[in-house]
């Protein structure tokens, strides 16, 4: 790559799969073949979406059945997002507009997705989250409540 900063990649849905796009600077300045880089990025993105979609399906089913959504389930979703970002970073790529991409491709609201990522960012280990804790207790004031959980304090 041209610089130490990861290059931006974007994805567009295309007949049941995705098409990846890199900037011309990356294409011209890369030591790697851009088409191989894009194939890897698309594979990483599609695999991550499959895993995240399964969790979102469970979350939507819980809501539909009027059962509580486990906070650990939300953490898992956030963790898959972190893994996606890490795997792309390993090949020197970063998604241009992660929230826009994921909200479009997973069919969830951007604001909700932001809360999921905030929750995962503040909670480094799923075991910090009590098994009985539901997401409804954390949805408002997510950052503050996640920080309290991480510090071992009771939720207010």
C-alpha positions as CSV (number, residue, x, y, z in Angstrom):
1,X,0.0,0.0,0.0
2,X,1.0,3.6,-0.4
3,X,0.8,4.6,3.2
4,X,0.6,2.9,6.6
5,X,-3.1,3.7,6.9
6,X,-5.4,0.9,5.6
7,X,-6.9,1.6,2.1
8,X,-10.6,2.2,1.9
9,X,-12.8,-0.5,0.4
10,X,-16.6,-0.4,-0.3
11,X,-19.0,-3.1,-1.2
12,X,-22.2,-3.0,-3.2
13,X,-24.8,-5.7,-3.4
14,X,-24.8,-7.4,-6.8
15,X,-27.1,-10.3,-7.6
16,X,-26.9,-12.1,-4.3
17,X,-23.2,-11.4,-3.8
18,X,-21.1,-8.2,-3.5
19,X,-18.9,-6.2,-5.7
20,X,-15.9,-4.5,-4.1
21,X,-14.4,-1.2,-5.0
22,X,-10.9,0.3,-4.3
23,X,-9.6,3.7,-5.1
24,X,-7.4,4.2,-8.1
25,X,-4.5,5.1,-5.9
26,X,-4.7,1.8,-4.2
27,X,-4.9,-0.1,-7.5
28,X,-1.9,1.7,-9.0
29,X,0.2,1.8,-5.9
30,X,-0.3,-1.7,-4.5
31,X,2.3,-4.4,-4.7
32,X,-0.6,-6.9,-4.4
33,X,-2.9,-7.6,-7.3
34,X,-6.1,-5.6,-6.7
35,X,-8.4,-8.3,-8.0
36,X,-7.0,-10.8,-5.5
37,X,-7.2,-8.3,-2.7
38,X,-10.9,-7.5,-3.6
39,X,-11.7,-11.2,-3.7
40,X,-10.3,-11.7,-0.2
41,X,-12.2,-8.6,1.0
42,X,-15.5,-9.7,-0.5
43,X,-15.1,-13.2,1.0
44,X,-14.3,-11.8,4.5
45,X,-17.3,-9.4,4.2
46,X,-19.8,-12.0,3.0
47,X,-18.7,-14.5,5.7
48,X,-19.1,-11.9,8.4
49,X,-22.5,-10.9,7.1
50,X,-23.7,-14.5,7.2
51,X,-22.7,-14.8,10.9
52,X,-24.1,-11.4,11.8
53,X,-27.4,-12.1,9.9
54,X,-27.9,-15.3,11.9
55,X,-27.6,-13.4,15.2
56,X,-29.9,-10.6,14.0
57,X,-32.4,-13.3,12.9
58,X,-32.4,-14.6,16.5
59,X,-32.7,-11.1,17.9
60,X,-35.7,-10.4,15.7
61,X,-37.3,-13.7,16.6
62,X,-36.9,-12.9,20.3
63,X,-38.6,-9.5,19.7
64,X,-41.4,-11.1,17.6
65,X,-42.0,-13.7,20.3
66,X,-41.9,-11.0,23.0
67,X,-39.0,-12.6,24.8
68,X,-36.0,-10.7,26.1
69,X,-32.9,-10.3,24.0
70,X,-29.8,-11.4,25.9
71,X,-27.2,-8.7,26.2
72,X,-24.6,-11.4,25.4
73,X,-26.3,-11.9,22.0
74,X,-25.8,-8.2,21.3
75,X,-22.2,-8.4,22.4
76,X,-21.6,-11.4,20.0
77,X,-23.0,-9.3,17.2
78,X,-20.6,-6.5,18.1
79,X,-17.7,-8.9,18.3
80,X,-18.4,-10.2,14.8
81,X,-18.2,-6.6,13.6
82,X,-14.8,-6.2,15.4
83,X,-13.6,-9.4,13.8
84,X,-14.7,-8.2,10.4
85,X,-12.7,-5.0,10.9
86,X,-9.7,-6.9,12.2
87,X,-9.7,-9.3,9.3
88,X,-9.8,-6.5,6.7
89,X,-7.1,-4.7,8.6
90,X,-4.9,-7.8,8.2
91,X,-5.0,-7.2,4.4
92,X,-4.6,-3.5,4.8
93,X,-8.2,-2.5,4.1
94,X,-10.9,-0.6,6.0
95,X,-14.5,-0.3,5.1
96,X,-15.5,3.2,3.9
97,X,-18.6,3.9,5.9
98,X,-19.0,0.8,8.1
99,X,-22.3,1.9,9.6
100,X,-23.8,2.6,6.2
101,X,-22.7,-0.7,4.8
102,X,-23.9,-2.8,7.7
103,X,-27.2,-1.1,8.2
104,X,-28.0,-1.5,4.5
105,X,-26.8,-5.1,4.3
106,X,-28.2,-6.4,7.6
107,X,-31.4,-4.4,7.5
108,X,-30.9,-2.7,10.8
109,X,-31.0,0.9,11.9
110,X,-27.7,2.8,12.0
111,X,-28.3,4.2,15.4
112,X,-29.0,0.8,16.9
113,X,-25.8,-0.5,15.2
114,X,-23.8,2.3,16.8
115,X,-25.1,1.2,20.2
116,X,-24.1,-2.4,19.5
117,X,-20.5,-1.3,18.6
118,X,-20.3,1.0,21.7
119,X,-21.4,-1.9,23.9
120,X,-18.8,-4.2,22.4
121,X,-16.1,-1.5,22.6
122,X,-16.6,-1.0,26.3
123,X,-17.0,-4.7,27.2
124,X,-13.8,-6.6,26.2
125,X,-15.0,-10.0,27.4
126,X,-18.4,-11.5,27.1
127,X,-18.0,-13.1,30.6
128,X,-18.3,-9.6,32.2
129,X,-22.0,-9.6,31.1
130,X,-24.3,-11.5,33.5
131,X,-26.1,-14.3,31.6
132,X,-29.5,-13.0,32.9
133,X,-28.9,-9.4,31.7
134,X,-31.2,-8.4,28.8
135,X,-30.4,-5.8,26.2
136,X,-33.4,-3.7,27.2
137,X,-31.6,-2.6,30.4
138,X,-28.6,-1.3,28.3
139,X,-30.2,0.2,25.2
140,X,-30.6,3.6,26.8
141,X,-27.3,5.0,28.1
142,X,-25.4,2.2,26.6
143,X,-21.9,3.7,27.0
144,X,-22.4,4.6,30.6
145,X,-24.0,1.3,31.6
146,X,-21.4,-0.8,29.7
147,X,-18.6,1.2,31.4
148,X,-20.3,0.4,34.8
149,X,-20.5,-3.3,33.9
150,X,-16.8,-3.3,32.8
151,X,-15.8,-1.8,36.2
152,X,-17.9,-4.4,38.1
153,X,-20.4,-1.8,39.3
154,X,-24.2,-2.3,39.6
155,X,-26.4,-0.9,36.8
156,X,-28.5,2.0,37.8
